[in-house]
Amino acid sequence: MSILRRDSSRLSPGLKSTYPFLEIQTLDIKNPTFYESLVQIEKQFGRSGGELPVLIIGDQILSGEQDIMEKLEPLILEFQATGAPPLPPSSPHHW
């Protein structure tokens, strides 16, 4: 799971304590490489992360703290029940 942010989001530490079994990567989009990766991922998903932070889990992209908090836990429960999450569309991204 990756979180792309523009600031020191409180989201990442909270997720790490709530879901210690998840591998969470936090990337600052002030870095041009990470920003370009976000643009490419949005194209692959056919969806724009309209609000930061952006969280990518499996083939899902969630944007904004509210969207993440509402949708992340049901996705995690689904992935735990069915196995690994589906892969993102197209080719894998490299960070």
C-alpha positions in Angstrom: 0.0 0.0 0.0 1.3 3.4 -0.8 0.3 6.8 0.5 1.2 9.9 -1.6 1.0 13.2 0.3 2.0 16.8 0.1 2.5 17.4 3.8 3.2 15.6 7.0 -0.1 13.7 7.0 -1.3 12.2 10.3 -2.8 9.4 8.3 0.3 7.2 8.0 1.1 6.7 11.7 -2.5 6.0 12.5 -2.7 3.4 9.8 0.5 1.8 10.9 -0.8 1.4 14.5 -4.2 0.2 13.4 -3.0 -2.2 10.7 0.6 -3.3 11.8 0.6 -6.1 9.3 0.4 -3.8 6.3 3.4 -2.6 4.4 2.9 1.1 4.1 5.1 3.3 1.9 4.7 7.1 2.3 5.9 9.2 -0.6 6.1 13.0 -0.7 4.9 14.4 -4.0 7.1 17.4 -3.6 9.7 15.1 -5.0 9.2 15.4 -8.9 9.9 11.7 -9.3 7.0 10.7 -7.0 4.7 13.3 -8.5 5.3 12.0 -12.0 4.7 8.5 -10.6 1.3 9.6 -9.2 0.4 11.1 -12.6 1.2 7.9 -14.4 -0.7 5.8 -11.8 -3.7 8.0 -12.2 -3.6 7.4 -15.9 -3.3 3.6 -15.4 -6.3 3.7 -13.0 -8.3 6.0 -15.2 -9.0 8.1 -12.1 -7.5 11.2 -10.6 -6.7 11.4 -6.9 -8.5 14.7 -6.5 -7.5 15.2 -2.9 -4.4 14.4 -0.9 -3.4 12.2 0.6 -3.8 9.5 -2.1 -3.7 5.9 -1.0 -3.2 3.0 -3.4 -4.1 -0.5 -2.3 -4.3 -3.3 -4.9 -6.3 -2.0 -7.8 -7.9 0.8 -5.8 -7.0 4.4 -5.5 -8.5 6.4 -2.6 -8.1 10.1 -2.2 -8.6 12.4 0.7 -8.7 11.4 4.4 -12.5 10.9 4.4 -12.5 8.6 1.4 -9.6 6.6 2.9 -11.2 6.2 6.3 -14.5 5.2 4.8 -13.2 2.6 2.3 -9.9 1.3 3.5 -11.2 -1.1 6.3 -13.8 -2.8 4.1 -11.1 -3.3 1.4 -8.6 -4.7 3.9 -11.3 -7.1 5.2 -12.2 -8.2 1.7 -8.5 -8.8 0.9 -8.0 -10.8 4.1 -11.0 -12.9 3.2 -10.1 -13.5 -0.5 -6.3 -13.4 -0.4 -4.0 -10.9 -2.0 -5.4 -7.7 -3.5 -5.7 -7.5 -7.3 -2.8 -5.9 -9.0 -3.1 -2.3 -10.4 -4.1 -2.0 -14.0 -1.5 -2.1 -16.7 2.2 -2.4 -15.9 3.5 -2.2 -12.4 4.8 1.1 -11.2 8.4 1.6 -10.0 9.3 4.0 -7.2 
